[in-house]
Amino acid sequence: MSNPTKYTLDSVLSQLFCPLLLLWGDLDPWVHDHAKPNRIKDFYPNTSLVNLQAGHYPQDEVPEQVNKALLDWLSALEISSPSREKASEI
């Protein structure tokens, strides 16, 4: 990335058109803004938020919970092919 300030979370989310699973470690010692996951969900409504009793690396700290959340989320997704318009952008 030549200009990392150009890649803000808002700019990245604004380019998404697919469902997003946000696994949030409520005990994260580095991210003290507990309202942030809800702001992300407000900005990108196609977000499924799962709060976990974990820190910054829930995949290492509570892998069973992460795997369950991922499998539950994947099984709830509707299977559909992207529209021709979106597929041409990929």
Chimera marker file (.cmm) of the C-alpha trace (Angstrom):
<marker_set name="trace">
<marker id="1" x="0.000" y="0.000" z="0.000" r="1" g="1" b="0" radius="0.5"/>
<marker id="2" x="1.604" y="3.195" z="-1.103" r="1" g="1" b="0" radius="0.5"/>
<marker id="3" x="-0.751" y="5.424" z="0.885" r="1" g="1" b="0" radius="0.5"/>
<marker id="4" x="-2.184" y="3.601" z="3.929" r="1" g="1" b="0" radius="0.5"/>
<marker id="5" x="-4.251" y="6.627" z="5.023" r="1" g="1" b="0" radius="0.5"/>
<marker id="6" x="-6.276" y="6.244" z="1.828" r="1" g="1" b="0" radius="0.5"/>
<marker id="7" x="-7.518" y="2.835" z="3.004" r="1" g="1" b="0" radius="0.5"/>
<marker id="8" x="-9.871" y="3.761" z="5.811" r="1" g="1" b="0" radius="0.5"/>
<marker id="9" x="-12.438" y="1.305" z="7.080" r="1" g="1" b="0" radius="0.5"/>
<marker id="10" x="-15.241" y="3.411" z="5.610" r="1" g="1" b="0" radius="0.5"/>
<marker id="11" x="-13.607" y="3.455" z="2.183" r="1" g="1" b="0" radius="0.5"/>
<marker id="12" x="-13.113" y="-0.309" z="2.206" r="1" g="1" b="0" radius="0.5"/>
<marker id="13" x="-16.643" y="-1.044" z="3.451" r="1" g="1" b="0" radius="0.5"/>
<marker id="14" x="-18.155" y="1.279" z="0.859" r="1" g="1" b="0" radius="0.5"/>
<marker id="15" x="-16.757" y="-1.004" z="-1.852" r="1" g="1" b="0" radius="0.5"/>
<marker id="16" x="-18.269" y="-4.209" z="-0.462" r="1" g="1" b="0" radius="0.5"/>
<marker id="17" x="-21.409" y="-5.764" z="-1.834" r="1" g="1" b="0" radius="0.5"/>
<marker id="18" x="-21.271" y="-9.116" z="-0.030" r="1" g="1" b="0" radius="0.5"/>
<marker id="19" x="-22.309" y="-10.190" z="3.470" r="1" g="1" b="0" radius="0.5"/>
<marker id="20" x="-19.767" y="-9.499" z="6.201" r="1" g="1" b="0" radius="0.5"/>
<marker id="21" x="-19.226" y="-11.476" z="9.392" r="1" g="1" b="0" radius="0.5"/>
<marker id="22" x="-17.693" y="-9.323" z="12.124" r="1" g="1" b="0" radius="0.5"/>
<marker id="23" x="-16.307" y="-11.338" z="15.032" r="1" g="1" b="0" radius="0.5"/>
<marker id="24" x="-15.662" y="-8.877" z="17.832" r="1" g="1" b="0" radius="0.5"/>
<marker id="25" x="-13.561" y="-9.656" z="20.906" r="1" g="1" b="0" radius="0.5"/>
<marker id="26" x="-15.214" y="-7.729" z="23.712" r="1" g="1" b="0" radius="0.5"/>
<marker id="27" x="-12.105" y="-8.072" z="25.877" r="1" g="1" b="0" radius="0.5"/>
<marker id="28" x="-9.703" y="-6.678" z="23.265" r="1" g="1" b="0" radius="0.5"/>
<marker id="29" x="-7.051" y="-4.692" z="25.163" r="1" g="1" b="0" radius="0.5"/>
<marker id="30" x="-6.088" y="-2.688" z="22.050" r="1" g="1" b="0" radius="0.5"/>
<marker id="31" x="-9.504" y="-1.552" z="20.834" r="1" g="1" b="0" radius="0.5"/>
<marker id="32" x="-11.177" y="0.375" z="23.634" r="1" g="1" b="0" radius="0.5"/>
<marker id="33" x="-14.056" y="1.722" z="21.575" r="1" g="1" b="0" radius="0.5"/>
<marker id="34" x="-16.900" y="-0.673" z="22.440" r="1" g="1" b="0" radius="0.5"/>
<marker id="35" x="-19.306" y="1.229" z="20.172" r="1" g="1" b="0" radius="0.5"/>
<marker id="36" x="-17.170" y="0.603" z="17.082" r="1" g="1" b="0" radius="0.5"/>
<marker id="37" x="-18.726" y="-2.720" z="15.992" r="1" g="1" b="0" radius="0.5"/>
<marker id="38" x="-22.199" y="-1.171" z="16.081" r="1" g="1" b="0" radius="0.5"/>
<marker id="39" x="-20.979" y="1.818" z="14.065" r="1" g="1" b="0" radius="0.5"/>
<marker id="40" x="-19.557" y="-0.594" z="11.502" r="1" g="1" b="0" radius="0.5"/>
<marker id="41" x="-22.890" y="-2.386" z="11.362" r="1" g="1" b="0" radius="0.5"/>
<marker id="42" x="-24.721" y="0.947" z="10.996" r="1" g="1" b="0" radius="0.5"/>
<marker id="43" x="-22.400" y="1.965" z="8.151" r="1" g="1" b="0" radius="0.5"/>
<marker id="44" x="-22.569" y="-1.434" z="6.423" r="1" g="1" b="0" radius="0.5"/>
<marker id="45" x="-25.957" y="-2.996" z="7.253" r="1" g="1" b="0" radius="0.5"/>
<marker id="46" x="-25.089" y="-6.303" z="5.559" r="1" g="1" b="0" radius="0.5"/>
<marker id="47" x="-22.937" y="-7.106" z="8.601" r="1" g="1" b="0" radius="0.5"/>
<marker id="48" x="-23.594" y="-9.922" z="11.034" r="1" g="1" b="0" radius="0.5"/>
<marker id="49" x="-22.006" y="-9.080" z="14.366" r="1" g="1" b="0" radius="0.5"/>
<marker id="50" x="-20.944" y="-11.760" z="16.847" r="1" g="1" b="0" radius="0.5"/>
<marker id="51" x="-19.558" y="-10.552" z="20.161" r="1" g="1" b="0" radius="0.5"/>
<marker id="52" x="-17.149" y="-12.981" z="21.783" r="1" g="1" b="0" radius="0.5"/>
<marker id="53" x="-15.685" y="-13.050" z="25.275" r="1" g="1" b="0" radius="0.5"/>
<marker id="54" x="-12.177" y="-12.865" z="23.865" r="1" g="1" b="0" radius="0.5"/>
<marker id="55" x="-9.415" y="-10.395" z="23.222" r="1" g="1" b="0" radius="0.5"/>
<marker id="56" x="-7.766" y="-9.283" z="19.987" r="1" g="1" b="0" radius="0.5"/>
<marker id="57" x="-7.268" y="-12.812" z="18.607" r="1" g="1" b="0" radius="0.5"/>
<marker id="58" x="-10.511" y="-14.710" z="19.189" r="1" g="1" b="0" radius="0.5"/>
<marker id="59" x="-9.518" y="-17.330" z="16.602" r="1" g="1" b="0" radius="0.5"/>
<marker id="60" x="-6.665" y="-18.308" z="18.954" r="1" g="1" b="0" radius="0.5"/>
<marker id="61" x="-8.402" y="-17.656" z="22.276" r="1" g="1" b="0" radius="0.5"/>
<marker id="62" x="-11.833" y="-19.219" z="21.686" r="1" g="1" b="0" radius="0.5"/>
<marker id="63" x="-11.507" y="-21.196" z="18.431" r="1" g="1" b="0" radius="0.5"/>
<marker id="64" x="-14.580" y="-23.328" z="19.134" r="1" g="1" b="0" radius="0.5"/>
<marker id="65" x="-16.755" y="-20.217" z="19.423" r="1" g="1" b="0" radius="0.5"/>
<marker id="66" x="-15.228" y="-18.705" z="16.281" r="1" g="1" b="0" radius="0.5"/>
<marker id="67" x="-15.773" y="-21.909" z="14.305" r="1" g="1" b="0" radius="0.5"/>
<marker id="68" x="-19.372" y="-22.191" z="15.512" r="1" g="1" b="0" radius="0.5"/>
<marker id="69" x="-20.087" y="-18.549" z="14.640" r="1" g="1" b="0" radius="0.5"/>
<marker id="70" x="-18.554" y="-19.002" z="11.199" r="1" g="1" b="0" radius="0.5"/>
<marker id="71" x="-20.448" y="-22.218" z="10.466" r="1" g="1" b="0" radius="0.5"/>
<marker id="72" x="-23.744" y="-20.746" z="11.724" r="1" g="1" b="0" radius="0.5"/>
<marker id="73" x="-23.220" y="-17.635" z="9.593" r="1" g="1" b="0" radius="0.5"/>
<marker id="74" x="-22.291" y="-19.616" z="6.484" r="1" g="1" b="0" radius="0.5"/>
<marker id="75" x="-25.277" y="-21.932" z="6.847" r="1" g="1" b="0" radius="0.5"/>
<marker id="76" x="-27.616" y="-18.934" z="7.176" r="1" g="1" b="0" radius="0.5"/>
<marker id="77" x="-26.392" y="-17.261" z="3.981" r="1" g="1" b="0" radius="0.5"/>
<marker id="78" x="-28.633" y="-17.470" z="0.984" r="1" g="1" b="0" radius="0.5"/>
<marker id="79" x="-26.823" y="-19.077" z="-1.887" r="1" g="1" b="0" radius="0.5"/>
<marker id="80" x="-27.058" y="-16.875" z="-4.946" r="1" g="1" b="0" radius="0.5"/>
<marker id="81" x="-24.831" y="-16.014" z="-7.829" r="1" g="1" b="0" radius="0.5"/>
<marker id="82" x="-23.697" y="-12.424" z="-8.224" r="1" g="1" b="0" radius="0.5"/>
<marker id="83" x="-25.574" y="-10.374" z="-10.752" r="1" g="1" b="0" radius="0.5"/>
<marker id="84" x="-23.947" y="-10.025" z="-14.139" r="1" g="1" b="0" radius="0.5"/>
<marker id="85" x="-23.281" y="-6.387" z="-13.339" r="1" g="1" b="0" radius="0.5"/>
<marker id="86" x="-21.420" y="-7.205" z="-10.130" r="1" g="1" b="0" radius="0.5"/>
<marker id="87" x="-19.655" y="-10.229" z="-11.635" r="1" g="1" b="0" radius="0.5"/>
<marker id="88" x="-18.176" y="-8.070" z="-14.385" r="1" g="1" b="0" radius="0.5"/>
<marker id="89" x="-16.659" y="-5.806" z="-11.718" r="1" g="1" b="0" radius="0.5"/>
<marker id="90" x="-14.873" y="-8.707" z="-10.014" r="1" g="1" b="0" radius="0.5"/>
<link id1="1" id2="2" r="1" g="1" b="0" radius="0.2"/>
<link id1="2" id2="3" r="1" g="1" b="0" radius="0.2"/>
<link id1="3" id2="4" r="1" g="1" b="0" radius="0.2"/>
<link id1="4" id2="5" r="1" g="1" b="0" radius="0.2"/>
<link id1="5" id2="6" r="1" g="1" b="0" radius="0.2"/>
<link id1="6" id2="7" r="1" g="1" b="0" radius="0.2"/>
<link id1="7" id2="8" r="1" g="1" b="0" radius="0.2"/>
<link id1="8" id2="9" r="1" g="1" b="0" radius="0.2"/>
<link id1="9" id2="10" r="1" g="1" b="0" radius="0.2"/>
<link id1="10" id2="11" r="1" g="1" b="0" radius="0.2"/>
<link id1="11" id2="12" r="1" g="1" b="0" radius="0.2"/>
<link id1="12" id2="13" r="1" g="1" b="0" radius="0.2"/>
<link id1="13" id2="14" r="1" g="1" b="0" radius="0.2"/>
<link id1="14" id2="15" r="1" g="1" b="0" radius="0.2"/>
<link id1="15" id2="16" r="1" g="1" b="0" radius="0.2"/>
<link id1="16" id2="17" r="1" g="1" b="0" radius="0.2"/>
<link id1="17" id2="18" r="1" g="1" b="0" radius="0.2"/>
<link id1="18" id2="19" r="1" g="1" b="0" radius="0.2"/>
<link id1="19" id2="20" r="1" g="1" b="0" radius="0.2"/>
<link id1="20" id2="21" r="1" g="1" b="0" radius="0.2"/>
<link id1="21" id2="22" r="1" g="1" b="0" radius="0.2"/>
<link id1="22" id2="23" r="1" g="1" b="0" radius="0.2"/>
<link id1="23" id2="24" r="1" g="1" b="0" radius="0.2"/>
<link id1="24" id2="25" r="1" g="1" b="0" radius="0.2"/>
<link id1="25" id2="26" r="1" g="1" b="0" radius="0.2"/>
<link id1="26" id2="27" r="1" g="1" b="0" radius="0.2"/>
<link id1="27" id2="28" r="1" g="1" b="0" radius="0.2"/>
<link id1="28" id2="29" r="1" g="1" b="0" radius="0.2"/>
<link id1="29" id2="30" r="1" g="1" b="0" radius="0.2"/>
<link id1="30" id2="31" r="1" g="1" b="0" radius="0.2"/>
<link id1="31" id2="32" r="1" g="1" b="0" radius="0.2"/>
<link id1="32" id2="33" r="1" g="1" b="0" radius="0.2"/>
<link id1="33" id2="34" r="1" g="1" b="0" radius="0.2"/>
<link id1="34" id2="35" r="1" g="1" b="0" radius="0.2"/>
<link id1="35" id2="36" r="1" g="1" b="0" radius="0.2"/>
<link id1="36" id2="37" r="1" g="1" b="0" radius="0.2"/>
<link id1="37" id2="38" r="1" g="1" b="0" radius="0.2"/>
<link id1="38" id2="39" r="1" g="1" b="0" radius="0.2"/>
<link id1="39" id2="40" r="1" g="1" b="0" radius="0.2"/>
<link id1="40" id2="41" r="1" g="1" b="0" radius="0.2"/>
<link id1="41" id2="42" r="1" g="1" b="0" radius="0.2"/>
<link id1="42" id2="43" r="1" g="1" b="0" radius="0.2"/>
<link id1="43" id2="44" r="1" g="1" b="0" radius="0.2"/>
<link id1="44" id2="45" r="1" g="1" b="0" radius="0.2"/>
<link id1="45" id2="46" r="1" g="1" b="0" radius="0.2"/>
<link id1="46" id2="47" r="1" g="1" b="0" radius="0.2"/>
<link id1="47" id2="48" r="1" g="1" b="0" radius="0.2"/>
<link id1="48" id2="49" r="1" g="1" b="0" radius="0.2"/>
<link id1="49" id2="50" r="1" g="1" b="0" radius="0.2"/>
<link id1="50" id2="51" r="1" g="1" b="0" radius="0.2"/>
<link id1="51" id2="52" r="1" g="1" b="0" radius="0.2"/>
<link id1="52" id2="53" r="1" g="1" b="0" radius="0.2"/>
<link id1="53" id2="54" r="1" g="1" b="0" radius="0.2"/>
<link id1="54" id2="55" r="1" g="1" b="0" radius="0.2"/>
<link id1="55" id2="56" r="1" g="1" b="0" radius="0.2"/>
<link id1="56" id2="57" r="1" g="1" b="0" radius="0.2"/>
<link id1="57" id2="58" r="1" g="1" b="0" radius="0.2"/>
<link id1="58" id2="59" r="1" g="1" b="0" radius="0.2"/>
<link id1="59" id2="60" r="1" g="1" b="0" radius="0.2"/>
<link id1="60" id2="61" r="1" g="1" b="0" radius="0.2"/>
<link id1="61" id2="62" r="1" g="1" b="0" radius="0.2"/>
<link id1="62" id2="63" r="1" g="1" b="0" radius="0.2"/>
<link id1="63" id2="64" r="1" g="1" b="0" radius="0.2"/>
<link id1="64" id2="65" r="1" g="1" b="0" radius="0.2"/>
<link id1="65" id2="66" r="1" g="1" b="0" radius="0.2"/>
<link id1="66" id2="67" r="1" g="1" b="0" radius="0.2"/>
<link id1="67" id2="68" r="1" g="1" b="0" radius="0.2"/>
<link id1="68" id2="69" r="1" g="1" b="0" radius="0.2"/>
<link id1="69" id2="70" r="1" g="1" b="0" radius="0.2"/>
<link id1="70" id2="71" r="1" g="1" b="0" radius="0.2"/>
<link id1="71" id2="72" r="1" g="1" b="0" radius="0.2"/>
<link id1="72" id2="73" r="1" g="1" b="0" radius="0.2"/>
<link id1="73" id2="74" r="1" g="1" b="0" radius="0.2"/>
<link id1="74" id2="75" r="1" g="1" b="0" radius="0.2"/>
<link id1="75" id2="76" r="1" g="1" b="0" radius="0.2"/>
<link id1="76" id2="77" r="1" g="1" b="0" radius="0.2"/>
<link id1="77" id2="78" r="1" g="1" b="0" radius="0.2"/>
<link id1="78" id2="79" r="1" g="1" b="0" radius="0.2"/>
<link id1="79" id2="80" r="1" g="1" b="0" radius="0.2"/>
<link id1="80" id2="81" r="1" g="1" b="0" radius="0.2"/>
<link id1="81" id2="82" r="1" g="1" b="0" radius="0.2"/>
<link id1="82" id2="83" r="1" g="1" b="0" radius="0.2"/>
<link id1="83" id2="84" r="1" g="1" b="0" radius="0.2"/>
<link id1="84" id2="85" r="1" g="1" b="0" radius="0.2"/>
<link id1="85" id2="86" r="1" g="1" b="0" radius="0.2"/>
<link id1="86" id2="87" r="1" g="1" b="0" radius="0.2"/>
<link id1="87" id2="88" r="1" g="1" b="0" radius="0.2"/>
<link id1="88" id2="89" r="1" g="1" b="0" radius="0.2"/>
<link id1="89" id2="90" r="1" g="1" b="0" radius="0.2"/>
</marker_set>
